[in-house]
Structure formats: C-alpha cells, structure tokens
C-alpha cells in the first residue's frame, strides 16, 4: 500500500470513528468533545511525513537554523547586559576613586598652605620679638607721666609687630596706669608684677619710671611665653598671664 493510500485510509477511518461517536452522542443526549491537541500533533506529523524527503530535510534545517538564531540573540542580549553592568560598576568605582583623590589633594594643599603661614608667622614673631627699638635708658626721668606719654614710650621699646598684644595685656592689667596697685594681691605697675619688687631687676626706679616697667614686662613676656603675642594668647585662654 502506498503512503498516500495509507493516509487516505487513516483519514477515512478517523472520519468514520468521529461520525459514529457523534451519532452515539446525539442518541445519548450529549456531544463528544474532540481532542484538539492530539489532532494538531497528528496533523503536524502527517504533514511533515507527506513531504518529499528533500523538502523534509530543508524544513528540519530551517527549524534548526531558527533555533540557533534565537539562542544566539539570547546569548548576545545576556552578554550585552553583563557588559553594561560591568561598565556601570567600573564607572562608579572610578568616580569614587577620583573623588577620594580630589579630597586628598585638597587636604594636602590646605595643609601645605597652613604650614607655610605658620612658618612665616613664627619667623615674623621671632624677628620682631627680639628686636626692641629703644632701651629704657633712652628716656629722661619725669616727675609724672600721662597715659599717652607712657604709650609713646612703649611704642618705642616694644617691637612693632608685638605692640598691639603688649598693649592689650597692659590695658587689661592696669589701663596704662604705671602706679596701679591691686588692692587684693599688691601687684604693681603697668604689667601688674607680683610682687612689684620683681621689677627692680630692670632698674631701681621701677616704682616711678614706666620705661623701667615696660622693660621688665617685655622681658618677662619673652622669657616665659616667647613673645607678647604668645602671652596675650595665654591671657585670652586663662584670663591672666
């Protein structure tokens, strides 16, 4: 029997069975439901079998080629997504690294600038603290002195870069009164030496000569704190020096 005649026999048989089932269903008051999936599968298999051998090979080859294309597209998509994710992560790392480098560079620059400023300030302070412009003996003794006269003497004895700090201390300690006495402690003079007799190391006239007091006060600030400005910094932190 040929392939075509066999197919015709199978179709006729299937038709006959379906017809008998339908008749029996009507007789029993129900309609039989055909199996669509089975028929579709049987139909596809029958159609492929009906094709000549050459066409069957081409159909199978096309199917395999299509599957390969689908798989290749899926693989490309996965690879592209993976590459994009890797690039995103690397970009984020690079950005963090650049930010850290920028912060470190800025901090190093600020540190270097601050060190340069501190060095310059220290050199200026050292140069001005050790170079008085006049000595106590340069001023003739007077019976009394006004505040402006005392300040004028101090400006000539205290280095210009340290005068304001010296002035701040004297202003707080005695308001430029070279005869000021602390009623509680007995501290005396412009810089409130305690006891006042300490100033005798600068001159026997320490009670009445503001130049002698200024000389002693300047030496005291330089020896104990480094300079009048260092003494003023201490005063600001402690309320005394």
C-alpha positions, 0 to 999 in steps of 0.5 A: 500500500502506498503512503498516500493510500495509507493516509487516505485510509487513516483519514477515512477511518478517523472520519468514520470513528468521529461520525459514529461517536457523534451519532452515539452522542446525539442518541445519548443526549450529549456531544463528544468533545474532540481532542484538539491537541492530539489532532494538531500533533497528528496533523503536524506529523502527517504533514511533515511525513507527506513531504518529499524527503528533500523538502523534509530535510530543508524544513528540519534545517530551517527549524534548526537554523531558527533555533540557533538564531534565537539562542544566539540573540539570547546569548548576545542580549545576556552578554550585552547586559553583563557588559553594561553592568560591568561598565556601570560598576567600573564607572562608579568605582572610578568616580569614587576613586577620583573623588577620594583623590580630589579630597586628598589633594585638597587636604594636602594643599590646605595643609601645605598652605597652613604650614607655610603661614605658620612658618612665616608667622613664627619667623615674623614673631621671632624677628620682631620679638627680639628686636626692641627699638629703644632701651629704657635708658633712652628716656629722661626721668619725669616727675609724672607721666600721662597715659599717652606719654607712657604709650609713646614710650612703649611704642618705642621699646616694644617691637612693632609687630608685638605692640598691639598684644603688649598693649592689650595685656597692659590695658587689661592689667592696669589701663596704662596706669604705671602706679596701679596697685591691686588692692587684693594681691599688691601687684604693681605697675603697668604689667601688674608684677607680683610682687612689684619688687620683681621689677627692680631687676630692670632698674631701681626706679621701677616704682616711678619710671614706666620705661623701667616697667615696660622693660621688665614686662617685655622681658618677662613676656619673652622669657616665659611665653616667647613673645607678647603675642604668645602671652596675650594668647595665654591671657585670652585662654586663662584670663591672666598671664 
